Amino acid sequence: MTTTAGGAAPVAPVVSFTQVSKSYGDVRAVDALTLDLHPGETVALLGPNGAGKSSTLDLLLGLRQADSGTVQVFGTPPRDAITAGRVGAMLQSGGLMDEVTVRELVRLACALHPRPYPVGDVLARADISQIADRKVNKLSGGQEQRVRFALATAGANDLIVLDEPTTGMDVTARQAFWATMREQADQGRTVLFATHYLEEADAIADRVLVLHRGRLLADGTAAEIKAKAGARKVAFDLEVIDAALAEQLRALPFLTTLDVSGHTVRLQSTDADATVHALYGLGVYPRNLEVAGLGLEQAFVAITAAEEAKAA
């Protein structure tokens, strides 16, 4: 439990995984996973393909049962929380009903929810009022995603779970979608989303979880995840890069990656100061020198690559 400011009573976690494992045959999809999610958090779940993201969401939603460990949602088994209308989910898997209109489908979702919103409000929030009378099987991929979002938010959920929610949406629709999700979080709801768009995680999430081979590899703010990578990026231009100089660049200290394209050199280093010092020691004059921290995507790649190297 977390304790609120001023010594108030502790706040129970919204979601709690305690030493949770799940295997499919010889594949360990989730491996002794322990984590808590708290009220009002917007949490991004990241990981390469096969990292266990979808399995983790399935366990959270009661779609799968853990082999060992416990999963609780609002202090109860997941299905109890879902039956009580406290959880809304937008998943990649599962089709939408054909031969019904968008309005009919949303109306059904509202009718089934213990704490429904008015149908018109749900349509407007998902920005699908203009296609409400269209048959579901006549929708584009992006429109289908917005309908799935409407179904996930048909009532007053306290936790919203989203699996790759903006796949198929154009830039404008994605921006509108995340503006709506910020409003949900501002109202005290917890939002958990899995995404391959790491720029979304960087811009939207106040907490980032990185899964790898079913284990929690990193947990923190986007800034903390970037710092965990322990590397910085360096870029500069050189007038001439011949084969001999290219070899010298590859031998620079603390180098983790190197890319030479034309006259431009881009590299990553675990000690950028020492790398740049050695660069000048080569007797070259780098122009347009830039040293910066890694972006979340670069940090994610660095962290998971380091873990793969350990396992090799």
LINKA-V27503 format. One record per backbone hydrogen bond with DSSP energy under -1.0 kcal/mol. NH is the residue of the N-H (numbers start at 0). CO is the residue of the C=O. E is the energy in kcal/mol with one decimal. If there is no record, write none. Layout:
BEGIN
NH,CO,E
NH,CO,E
END
This chain:
BEGIN
1,10,-1.9
6,3,-1.0
10,1,-3.5
13,36,-2.6
14,36,-1.3
15,71,-2.6
16,34,-3.1
17,69,-2.4
19,32,-2.5
20,67,-2.0
21,29,-2.3
23,26,-2.9
26,23,-2.0
28,21,-1.4
28,26,-1.0
29,21,-2.1
30,213,-2.6
32,19,-3.0
34,16,-1.7
36,14,-2.3
40,37,-1.7
42,190,-3.4
43,206,-2.5
44,192,-3.0
45,208,-3.4
50,47,-1.9
55,51,-2.2
56,52,-2.3
57,53,-2.5
58,54,-2.2
59,55,-2.2
60,56,-2.1
61,58,-1.1
62,57,-2.4
63,57,-1.2
66,20,-2.3
67,20,-1.3
69,17,-1.7
71,15,-2.4
72,75,-3.1
73,13,-3.0
75,72,-1.3
80,76,-1.5
81,77,-2.1
82,78,-2.6
83,79,-1.7
84,81,-1.7
85,80,-2.3
87,158,-2.7
89,160,-2.7
101,133,-1.8
102,131,-3.0
104,100,-2.1
105,101,-2.5
106,102,-2.7
107,103,-2.0
108,104,-2.0
109,105,-2.4
110,106,-2.3
111,107,-1.8
116,153,-2.8
121,117,-2.0
122,118,-2.5
123,119,-2.1
124,120,-2.5
125,121,-1.7
126,123,-1.2
127,122,-2.7
130,127,-1.1
131,128,-1.4
133,130,-1.7
135,99,-2.8
137,134,-1.9
138,135,-1.4
143,139,-2.4
144,140,-1.8
145,141,-1.7
146,142,-2.0
147,143,-2.5
148,144,-2.1
149,145,-2.1
150,146,-2.3
151,147,-1.9
152,148,-1.2
155,114,-2.6
156,154,-2.0
157,85,-1.9
158,85,-1.9
159,189,-2.7
160,87,-3.0
161,191,-2.9
162,89,-3.1
163,193,-2.7
166,163,-1.2
168,165,-2.1
173,169,-2.5
174,170,-2.4
175,171,-2.2
176,172,-2.5
177,173,-2.4
178,174,-1.8
179,175,-1.8
180,176,-2.0
181,177,-2.2
182,178,-1.6
183,179,-1.8
184,180,-2.3
185,181,-2.6
186,182,-1.1
187,184,-2.1
188,183,-1.8
189,157,-2.4
190,40,-2.9
191,159,-2.7
192,42,-2.8
193,161,-2.6
194,44,-1.2
197,195,-1.4
199,196,-1.1
200,196,-1.4
201,197,-2.4
202,198,-2.0
203,199,-3.0
204,200,-1.3
205,41,-2.1
206,41,-1.2
207,219,-3.5
208,43,-3.1
209,217,-2.7
210,45,-3.2
211,214,-2.3
213,50,-2.4
214,211,-1.9
216,209,-3.1
217,209,-1.3
219,207,-2.0
224,220,-2.4
225,221,-2.3
226,222,-2.1
227,223,-2.1
228,224,-1.1
229,226,-1.4
231,268,-2.7
232,291,-2.9
233,266,-2.9
234,289,-2.4
235,264,-2.0
236,286,-2.9
237,262,-2.6
245,241,-2.4
246,242,-1.8
247,243,-1.7
248,244,-2.5
249,245,-1.9
251,248,-1.6
254,251,-1.0
255,267,-3.0
256,267,-1.2
258,265,-2.9
260,263,-2.9
263,260,-2.2
264,235,-3.1
265,258,-3.0
266,233,-2.8
267,256,-1.9
268,231,-2.6
269,253,-2.3
274,270,-2.1
275,271,-2.7
276,272,-2.3
277,273,-2.2
278,274,-1.9
279,275,-2.1
280,276,-1.3
281,278,-1.5
282,279,-1.9
286,236,-2.8
289,234,-2.8
291,232,-2.6
298,294,-2.7
299,295,-2.8
300,296,-2.2
301,297,-2.4
302,298,-2.8
303,299,-2.4
304,300,-2.4
305,301,-2.1
306,302,-1.7
307,303,-2.2
308,304,-2.3
309,305,-1.6
310,306,-1.8
311,307,-1.3
END
